[in-house]
């Protein structure tokens, strides 16, 4: 399975925007906004693997960096 950019996020800039939005939701402690963002991206047709690798994983990495 490819980890290419999902159909609704055609450019790397949009992937970064989604990751930034997720980061703000996570750091703001807004679990509902974080969940809504991820579900919206999936509903728009993104492959779950792409959402995990291109949006969620970078945020998880950033959380680890900030914690360290």
N, CA, C and O atoms as a CHARMM CRD file, in Angstrom:
* protein
*
  272
    1    1 UNK  N      0.84000  -1.17600   0.00000 PROA 1      0.00000
    2    1 UNK  CA     0.00000   0.00000   0.00000 PROA 1      0.00000
    3    1 UNK  C      0.88500   1.23900   0.00000 PROA 1      0.00000
    4    1 UNK  O      1.89100   1.28600   0.70800 PROA 1      0.00000
    5    2 UNK  N      0.52500   2.21000  -0.76700 PROA 2      0.00000
    6    2 UNK  CA     1.29800   3.43700  -0.91000 PROA 2      0.00000
    7    2 UNK  C      1.01700   4.40400   0.23200 PROA 2      0.00000
    8    2 UNK  O     -0.08800   4.43700   0.77400 PROA 2      0.00000
    9    3 UNK  N      2.02300   5.18400   0.58800 PROA 3      0.00000
   10    3 UNK  CA     1.83700   6.22300   1.59600 PROA 3      0.00000
   11    3 UNK  C      1.77800   7.58700   0.94100 PROA 3      0.00000
   12    3 UNK  O      2.10900   8.59900   1.55800 PROA 3      0.00000
   13    4 UNK  N      1.35300   7.60800  -0.31700 PROA 4      0.00000
   14    4 UNK  CA     1.25600   8.87500  -1.03100 PROA 4      0.00000
   15    4 UNK  C      0.19600   9.75800  -0.38800 PROA 4      0.00000
   16    4 UNK  O     -0.60800   9.30800   0.42900 PROA 4      0.00000
   17    5 UNK  N      0.21900  11.01200  -0.77500 PROA 5      0.00000
   18    5 UNK  CA    -0.72000  11.97700  -0.23300 PROA 5      0.00000
   19    5 UNK  C     -2.14600  11.57600  -0.57200 PROA 5      0.00000
   20    5 UNK  O     -2.42700  11.21700  -1.71600 PROA 5      0.00000
   21    6 UNK  N     -3.05300  11.62900   0.40200 PROA 6      0.00000
   22    6 UNK  CA    -4.43700  11.25800   0.15100 PROA 6      0.00000
   23    6 UNK  C     -5.08900  12.17600  -0.87300 PROA 6      0.00000
   24    6 UNK  O     -4.62100  13.29600  -1.07800 PROA 6      0.00000
   25    7 UNK  N     -6.15900  11.72400  -1.52000 PROA 7      0.00000
   26    7 UNK  CA    -6.78800  12.49300  -2.57700 PROA 7      0.00000
   27    7 UNK  C     -7.23200  13.88300  -2.15600 PROA 7      0.00000
   28    7 UNK  O     -7.12900  14.82300  -2.94400 PROA 7      0.00000
   29    8 UNK  N     -7.71900  14.03400  -0.94600 PROA 8      0.00000
   30    8 UNK  CA    -8.22300  15.32700  -0.52000 PROA 8      0.00000
   31    8 UNK  C     -7.10600  16.27100  -0.07200 PROA 8      0.00000
   32    8 UNK  O     -7.36400  17.45400   0.15200 PROA 8      0.00000
   33    9 UNK  N     -5.89700  15.78800   0.06200 PROA 9      0.00000
   34    9 UNK  CA    -4.75700  16.61400   0.44700 PROA 9      0.00000
   35    9 UNK  C     -3.74400  16.50500  -0.69500 PROA 9      0.00000
   36    9 UNK  O     -2.77500  15.75400  -0.59400 PROA 9      0.00000
   37   10 UNK  N     -3.96500  17.25100  -1.77700 PROA 10     0.00000
   38   10 UNK  CA    -3.16500  17.04600  -2.97500 PROA 10     0.00000
   39   10 UNK  C     -1.73100  17.54400  -2.90000 PROA 10     0.00000
   40   10 UNK  O     -0.90700  17.14800  -3.72500 PROA 10     0.00000
   41   11 UNK  N     -1.41200  18.38500  -1.95400 PROA 11     0.00000
   42   11 UNK  CA    -0.07000  18.94100  -1.90000 PROA 11     0.00000
   43   11 UNK  C      0.51100  18.77200  -0.50600 PROA 11     0.00000
   44   11 UNK  O     -0.22000  18.72500   0.48300 PROA 11     0.00000
   45   12 UNK  N      1.82400  18.68200  -0.44100 PROA 12     0.00000
   46   12 UNK  CA     2.50000  18.53500   0.85000 PROA 12     0.00000
   47   12 UNK  C      2.12300  19.67400   1.79900 PROA 12     0.00000
   48   12 UNK  O      2.04700  19.47800   3.01200 PROA 12     0.00000
   49   13 UNK  N      1.89200  20.85000   1.24900 PROA 13     0.00000
   50   13 UNK  CA     1.51100  22.00600   2.07300 PROA 13     0.00000
   51   13 UNK  C      0.21800  21.71200   2.83000 PROA 13     0.00000
   52   13 UNK  O      0.07700  22.10400   3.98800 PROA 13     0.00000
   53   14 UNK  N     -0.72900  21.02300   2.18400 PROA 14     0.00000
   54   14 UNK  CA    -1.99600  20.69400   2.83100 PROA 14     0.00000
   55   14 UNK  C     -1.81900  19.61800   3.89300 PROA 14     0.00000
   56   14 UNK  O     -2.51700  19.62700   4.90700 PROA 14     0.00000
   57   15 UNK  N     -0.90200  18.70100   3.67000 PROA 15     0.00000
   58   15 UNK  CA    -0.59700  17.69100   4.68700 PROA 15     0.00000
   59   15 UNK  C     -0.02700  18.39900   5.90500 PROA 15     0.00000
   60   15 UNK  O     -0.40300  18.09900   7.03800 PROA 15     0.00000
   61   16 UNK  N      0.87500  19.33200   5.67300 PROA 16     0.00000
   62   16 UNK  CA     1.45700  20.09100   6.77800 PROA 16     0.00000
   63   16 UNK  C      0.38400  20.89900   7.50200 PROA 16     0.00000
   64   16 UNK  O      0.39500  20.98900   8.72900 PROA 16     0.00000
   65   17 UNK  N     -0.52800  21.47500   6.75700 PROA 17     0.00000
   66   17 UNK  CA    -1.62100  22.24400   7.37100 PROA 17     0.00000
   67   17 UNK  C     -2.46200  21.34800   8.27000 PROA 17     0.00000
   68   17 UNK  O     -2.81400  21.74000   9.38300 PROA 17     0.00000
   69   18 UNK  N     -2.78600  20.15100   7.79800 PROA 18     0.00000
   70   18 UNK  CA    -3.58000  19.21700   8.60800 PROA 18     0.00000
   71   18 UNK  C     -2.81800  18.82600   9.86100 PROA 18     0.00000
   72   18 UNK  O     -3.40300  18.75400  10.94100 PROA 18     0.00000
   73   19 UNK  N     -1.51400  18.57300   9.73200 PROA 19     0.00000
   74   19 UNK  CA    -0.69400  18.22500  10.89800 PROA 19     0.00000
   75   19 UNK  C     -0.63300  19.40200  11.86500 PROA 19     0.00000
   76   19 UNK  O     -0.67500  19.20300  13.07900 PROA 19     0.00000
   77   20 UNK  N     -0.53400  20.61800  11.34900 PROA 20     0.00000
   78   20 UNK  CA    -0.51600  21.81000  12.20800 PROA 20     0.00000
   79   20 UNK  C     -1.83900  21.96200  12.95400 PROA 20     0.00000
   80   20 UNK  O     -1.85600  22.28300  14.14200 PROA 20     0.00000
   81   21 UNK  N     -2.93900  21.73100  12.25400 PROA 21     0.00000
   82   21 UNK  CA    -4.24600  21.81700  12.90800 PROA 21     0.00000
   83   21 UNK  C     -4.37200  20.77100  14.00600 PROA 21     0.00000
   84   21 UNK  O     -4.89800  21.04900  15.08500 PROA 21     0.00000
   85   22 UNK  N     -3.88900  19.57300  13.72500 PROA 22     0.00000
   86   22 UNK  CA    -3.93400  18.52100  14.72900 PROA 22     0.00000
   87   22 UNK  C     -3.04700  18.88600  15.91200 PROA 22     0.00000
   88   22 UNK  O     -3.42400  18.66900  17.06400 PROA 22     0.00000
   89   23 UNK  N     -1.87000  19.44000  15.63300 PROA 23     0.00000
   90   23 UNK  CA    -0.95700  19.85700  16.70100 PROA 23     0.00000
   91   23 UNK  C     -1.64400  20.87800  17.62300 PROA 23     0.00000
   92   23 UNK  O     -1.56000  20.76400  18.84600 PROA 23     0.00000
   93   24 UNK  N     -2.30700  21.85300  17.04900 PROA 24     0.00000
   94   24 UNK  CA    -2.97200  22.88000  17.85500 PROA 24     0.00000
   95   24 UNK  C     -4.10400  22.27300  18.69300 PROA 24     0.00000
   96   24 UNK  O     -4.30600  22.66600  19.84100 PROA 24     0.00000
   97   25 UNK  N     -4.82100  21.33900  18.13100 PROA 25     0.00000
   98   25 UNK  CA    -5.88100  20.67600  18.88900 PROA 25     0.00000
   99   25 UNK  C     -5.28900  19.87000  20.03700 PROA 25     0.00000
  100   25 UNK  O     -5.80300  19.90100  21.15500 PROA 25     0.00000
  101   26 UNK  N     -4.21500  19.15400  19.75900 PROA 26     0.00000
  102   26 UNK  CA    -3.57700  18.31200  20.78500 PROA 26     0.00000
  103   26 UNK  C     -2.99300  19.17200  21.90200 PROA 26     0.00000
  104   26 UNK  O     -3.22100  18.90400  23.08200 PROA 26     0.00000
  105   27 UNK  N     -2.24500  20.20000  21.53000 PROA 27     0.00000
  106   27 UNK  CA    -1.61800  21.03600  22.55800 PROA 27     0.00000
  107   27 UNK  C     -2.64000  21.87500  23.30800 PROA 27     0.00000
  108   27 UNK  O     -2.38700  22.30700  24.43300 PROA 27     0.00000
  109   28 UNK  N     -3.79300  22.10800  22.69000 PROA 28     0.00000
  110   28 UNK  CA    -4.86300  22.82300  23.36700 PROA 28     0.00000
  111   28 UNK  C     -5.72800  21.90900  24.21700 PROA 28     0.00000
  112   28 UNK  O     -6.66400  22.36000  24.87800 PROA 28     0.00000
  113   29 UNK  N     -5.40700  20.62100  24.19600 PROA 29     0.00000
  114   29 UNK  CA    -6.18300  19.66400  24.97800 PROA 29     0.00000
  115   29 UNK  C     -7.58900  19.46600  24.44600 PROA 29     0.00000
  116   29 UNK  O     -8.48200  19.05300  25.18600 PROA 29     0.00000
  117   30 UNK  N     -7.79300  19.75800  23.16300 PROA 30     0.00000
  118   30 UNK  CA    -9.11600  19.65500  22.56400 PROA 30     0.00000
  119   30 UNK  C     -9.24500  18.33400  21.81200 PROA 30     0.00000
  120   30 UNK  O     -9.05500  18.26500  20.59800 PROA 30     0.00000
  121   31 UNK  N     -9.57000  17.30300  22.56100 PROA 31     0.00000
  122   31 UNK  CA    -9.67000  15.97300  21.96100 PROA 31     0.00000
  123   31 UNK  C    -10.79200  15.89000  20.93700 PROA 31     0.00000
  124   31 UNK  O    -10.71500  15.11200  19.98600 PROA 31     0.00000
  125   32 UNK  N    -11.83000  16.69000  21.13200 PROA 32     0.00000
  126   32 UNK  CA   -12.94500  16.66200  20.18800 PROA 32     0.00000
  127   32 UNK  C    -12.53900  17.25800  18.84200 PROA 32     0.00000
  128   32 UNK  O    -12.89500  16.71900  17.79500 PROA 32     0.00000
  129   33 UNK  N    -11.80000  18.35800  18.86200 PROA 33     0.00000
  130   33 UNK  CA   -11.33400  18.96200  17.61000 PROA 33     0.00000
  131   33 UNK  C    -10.35500  18.03400  16.90900 PROA 33     0.00000
  132   33 UNK  O    -10.39100  17.90200  15.68500 PROA 33     0.00000
  133   34 UNK  N     -9.47200  17.38500  17.68200 PROA 34     0.00000
  134   34 UNK  CA    -8.51000  16.45700  17.08800 PROA 34     0.00000
  135   34 UNK  C     -9.23300  15.29200  16.41900 PROA 34     0.00000
  136   34 UNK  O     -8.91100  14.91100  15.29400 PROA 34     0.00000
  137   35 UNK  N    -10.19700  14.74000  17.11500 PROA 35     0.00000
  138   35 UNK  CA   -10.96300  13.62000  16.57300 PROA 35     0.00000
  139   35 UNK  C    -11.75300  14.05200  15.34600 PROA 35     0.00000
  140   35 UNK  O    -11.78200  13.34400  14.33900 PROA 35     0.00000
  141   36 UNK  N    -12.39400  15.21100  15.43000 PROA 36     0.00000
  142   36 UNK  CA   -13.18100  15.71600  14.30200 PROA 36     0.00000
  143   36 UNK  C    -12.30700  15.92600  13.06900 PROA 36     0.00000
  144   36 UNK  O    -12.71600  15.59500  11.95700 PROA 36     0.00000
  145   37 UNK  N    -11.11400  16.46900  13.25700 PROA 37     0.00000
  146   37 UNK  CA   -10.20200  16.69900  12.13700 PROA 37     0.00000
  147   37 UNK  C     -9.84000  15.38900  11.44900 PROA 37     0.00000
  148   37 UNK  O     -9.93300  15.27300  10.22700 PROA 37     0.00000
  149   38 UNK  N     -9.42900  14.40900  12.23900 PROA 38     0.00000
  150   38 UNK  CA    -9.01600  13.12800  11.66000 PROA 38     0.00000
  151   38 UNK  C    -10.19700  12.44200  10.96900 PROA 38     0.00000
  152   38 UNK  O    -10.04500  11.90800   9.87100 PROA 38     0.00000
  153   39 UNK  N    -11.34900  12.45400  11.59300 PROA 39     0.00000
  154   39 UNK  CA   -12.51900  11.82200  10.98100 PROA 39     0.00000
  155   39 UNK  C    -12.93400  12.53800   9.70600 PROA 39     0.00000
  156   39 UNK  O    -13.34900  11.89300   8.74300 PROA 39     0.00000
  157   40 UNK  N    -12.82800  13.87800   9.68500 PROA 40     0.00000
  158   40 UNK  CA   -13.16400  14.63400   8.47800 PROA 40     0.00000
  159   40 UNK  C    -12.22800  14.27600   7.32800 PROA 40     0.00000
  160   40 UNK  O    -12.66300  14.08800   6.19300 PROA 40     0.00000
  161   41 UNK  N    -10.95100  14.18700   7.63600 PROA 41     0.00000
  162   41 UNK  CA    -9.97300  13.82300   6.61000 PROA 41     0.00000
  163   41 UNK  C    -10.28800  12.43100   6.04100 PROA 41     0.00000
  164   41 UNK  O    -10.22900  12.21400   4.83100 PROA 41     0.00000
  165   42 UNK  N    -10.61900  11.51000   6.92600 PROA 42     0.00000
  166   42 UNK  CA   -10.97900  10.16200   6.48100 PROA 42     0.00000
  167   42 UNK  C    -12.27400  10.18500   5.65800 PROA 42     0.00000
  168   42 UNK  O    -12.37200   9.52200   4.62500 PROA 42     0.00000
  169   43 UNK  N    -13.25600  10.94700   6.12100 PROA 43     0.00000
  170   43 UNK  CA   -14.53400  11.04300   5.39300 PROA 43     0.00000
  171   43 UNK  C    -14.35300  11.63700   4.00300 PROA 43     0.00000
  172   43 UNK  O    -15.11500  11.33000   3.08700 PROA 43     0.00000
  173   44 UNK  N    -13.34100  12.49000   3.84800 PROA 44     0.00000
  174   44 UNK  CA   -13.07300  13.10500   2.55100 PROA 44     0.00000
  175   44 UNK  C    -12.34300  12.16500   1.60300 PROA 44     0.00000
  176   44 UNK  O    -12.05500  12.52700   0.46200 PROA 44     0.00000
  177   45 UNK  N    -12.04200  10.96000   2.07400 PROA 45     0.00000
  178   45 UNK  CA   -11.48000   9.95900   1.18900 PROA 45     0.00000
  179   45 UNK  C    -10.01800   9.62600   1.38100 PROA 45     0.00000
  180   45 UNK  O     -9.44700   8.86700   0.59900 PROA 45     0.00000
  181   46 UNK  N     -9.40400  10.18400   2.41100 PROA 46     0.00000
  182   46 UNK  CA    -7.99700   9.87000   2.64700 PROA 46     0.00000
  183   46 UNK  C     -7.85200   8.41600   3.08800 PROA 46     0.00000
  184   46 UNK  O     -8.69500   7.88000   3.80800 PROA 46     0.00000
  185   47 UNK  N     -6.78800   7.80600   2.64800 PROA 47     0.00000
  186   47 UNK  CA    -6.49300   6.44300   3.08200 PROA 47     0.00000
  187   47 UNK  C     -6.07100   6.47600   4.55400 PROA 47     0.00000
  188   47 UNK  O     -5.25700   7.31300   4.94400 PROA 47     0.00000
  189   48 UNK  N     -6.61300   5.57900   5.36300 PROA 48     0.00000
  190   48 UNK  CA    -6.25100   5.57100   6.78100 PROA 48     0.00000
  191   48 UNK  C     -4.73500   5.51600   7.01800 PROA 48     0.00000
  192   48 UNK  O     -4.22200   6.17100   7.92500 PROA 48     0.00000
  193   49 UNK  N     -4.03400   4.74100   6.20700 PROA 49     0.00000
  194   49 UNK  CA    -2.58500   4.64500   6.36300 PROA 49     0.00000
  195   49 UNK  C     -1.92200   6.00400   6.11800 PROA 49     0.00000
  196   49 UNK  O     -0.97700   6.36500   6.81900 PROA 49     0.00000
  197   50 UNK  N     -2.40300   6.74500   5.14300 PROA 50     0.00000
  198   50 UNK  CA    -1.85400   8.06300   4.85900 PROA 50     0.00000
  199   50 UNK  C     -2.11800   9.03800   5.99700 PROA 50     0.00000
  200   50 UNK  O     -1.24200   9.82500   6.35700 PROA 50     0.00000
  201   51 UNK  N     -3.31100   8.99000   6.56300 PROA 51     0.00000
  202   51 UNK  CA    -3.63400   9.86000   7.69500 PROA 51     0.00000
  203   51 UNK  C     -2.70800   9.53500   8.86400 PROA 51     0.00000
  204   51 UNK  O     -2.18700  10.43400   9.52500 PROA 51     0.00000
  205   52 UNK  N     -2.51200   8.26300   9.10500 PROA 52     0.00000
  206   52 UNK  CA    -1.64700   7.85000  10.20600 PROA 52     0.00000
  207   52 UNK  C     -0.19900   8.29400   9.97600 PROA 52     0.00000
  208   52 UNK  O      0.42700   8.86500  10.86900 PROA 52     0.00000
  209   53 UNK  N      0.32800   8.03000   8.77800 PROA 53     0.00000
  210   53 UNK  CA     1.73900   8.29500   8.51600 PROA 53     0.00000
  211   53 UNK  C      2.04000   9.75500   8.20000 PROA 53     0.00000
  212   53 UNK  O      3.11500  10.24900   8.54100 PROA 53     0.00000
  213   54 UNK  N      1.10600  10.45500   7.55300 PROA 54     0.00000
  214   54 UNK  CA     1.38100  11.80900   7.08500 PROA 54     0.00000
  215   54 UNK  C      0.87000  12.90600   8.01000 PROA 54     0.00000
  216   54 UNK  O      1.35300  14.03700   7.95600 PROA 54     0.00000
  217   55 UNK  N     -0.09800  12.58100   8.85600 PROA 55     0.00000
  218   55 UNK  CA    -0.67800  13.60500   9.73300 PROA 55     0.00000
  219   55 UNK  C     -0.44200  13.26700  11.20500 PROA 55     0.00000
  220   55 UNK  O      0.11100  14.08200  11.94400 PROA 55     0.00000
  221   56 UNK  N     -0.84700  12.09300  11.63000 PROA 56     0.00000
  222   56 UNK  CA    -0.77100  11.74100  13.04900 PROA 56     0.00000
  223   56 UNK  C      0.66700  11.48300  13.50000 PROA 56     0.00000
  224   56 UNK  O      1.08100  11.99200  14.54200 PROA 56     0.00000
  225   57 UNK  N      1.42400  10.71400  12.74500 PROA 57     0.00000
  226   57 UNK  CA     2.78600  10.36700  13.15300 PROA 57     0.00000
  227   57 UNK  C      3.67600  11.59300  13.36600 PROA 57     0.00000
  228   57 UNK  O      4.40400  11.63600  14.35700 PROA 57     0.00000
  229   58 UNK  N      3.64800  12.59700  12.47200 PROA 58     0.00000
  230   58 UNK  CA     4.47300  13.78100  12.73200 PROA 58     0.00000
  231   58 UNK  C      4.08800  14.49900  14.02600 PROA 58     0.00000
  232   58 UNK  O      4.94800  15.03300  14.72600 PROA 58     0.00000
  233   59 UNK  N      2.79500  14.50900  14.33800 PROA 59     0.00000
  234   59 UNK  CA     2.34600  15.13600  15.58000 PROA 59     0.00000
  235   59 UNK  C      2.83700  14.31700  16.77400 PROA 59     0.00000
  236   59 UNK  O      3.28800  14.88100  17.77100 PROA 59     0.00000
  237   60 UNK  N      2.75000  13.00600  16.67500 PROA 60     0.00000
  238   60 UNK  CA     3.27100  12.16200  17.75500 PROA 60     0.00000
  239   60 UNK  C      4.76800  12.39500  17.95800 PROA 60     0.00000
  240   60 UNK  O      5.24300  12.46200  19.09100 PROA 60     0.00000
  241   61 UNK  N      5.49700  12.51500  16.86800 PROA 61     0.00000
  242   61 UNK  CA     6.92900  12.77800  16.96400 PROA 61     0.00000
  243   61 UNK  C      7.20500  14.11100  17.63700 PROA 61     0.00000
  244   61 UNK  O      8.12000  14.23400  18.45000 PROA 61     0.00000
  245   62 UNK  N      6.41300  15.09200  17.29100 PROA 62     0.00000
  246   62 UNK  CA     6.58800  16.43200  17.87800 PROA 62     0.00000
  247   62 UNK  C      6.26700  16.42200  19.36700 PROA 62     0.00000
  248   62 UNK  O      6.93900  17.09000  20.15300 PROA 62     0.00000
  249   63 UNK  N      5.24300  15.66600  19.75800 PROA 63     0.00000
  250   63 UNK  CA     4.90900  15.52700  21.18100 PROA 63     0.00000
  251   63 UNK  C      6.10700  14.93800  21.91700 PROA 63     0.00000
  252   63 UNK  O      6.46800  15.40500  22.99700 PROA 63     0.00000
  253   64 UNK  N      6.72400  13.90900  21.33300 PROA 64     0.00000
  254   64 UNK  CA     7.89400  13.30500  21.95200 PROA 64     0.00000
  255   64 UNK  C      9.05100  14.27500  22.07600 PROA 64     0.00000
  256   64 UNK  O      9.73200  14.30600  23.10100 PROA 64     0.00000
  257   65 UNK  N      9.27700  15.06800  21.03700 PROA 65     0.00000
  258   65 UNK  CA    10.35400  16.05600  21.06900 PROA 65     0.00000
  259   65 UNK  C     10.10400  17.11500  22.14600 PROA 65     0.00000
  260   65 UNK  O     11.02000  17.49300  22.87700 PROA 65     0.00000
  261   66 UNK  N      8.87200  17.58300  22.23500 PROA 66     0.00000
  262   66 UNK  CA     8.53500  18.59000  23.23000 PROA 66     0.00000
  263   66 UNK  C      8.66600  18.02800  24.64100 PROA 66     0.00000
  264   66 UNK  O      9.10800  18.72500  25.55500 PROA 66     0.00000
  265   67 UNK  N      8.28400  16.77500  24.81400 PROA 67     0.00000
  266   67 UNK  CA     8.36600  16.14000  26.12900 PROA 67     0.00000
  267   67 UNK  C      9.81600  15.98300  26.55900 PROA 67     0.00000
  268   67 UNK  O     10.15100  16.17700  27.72800 PROA 67     0.00000
  269   68 UNK  N     10.67400  15.63000  25.60500 PROA 68     0.00000
  270   68 UNK  CA    12.09300  15.41700  25.91400 PROA 68     0.00000
  271   68 UNK  C     12.73700  16.73100  26.29500 PROA 68     0.00000
  272   68 UNK  O     13.93000  16.77100  26.59300 PROA 68     0.00000
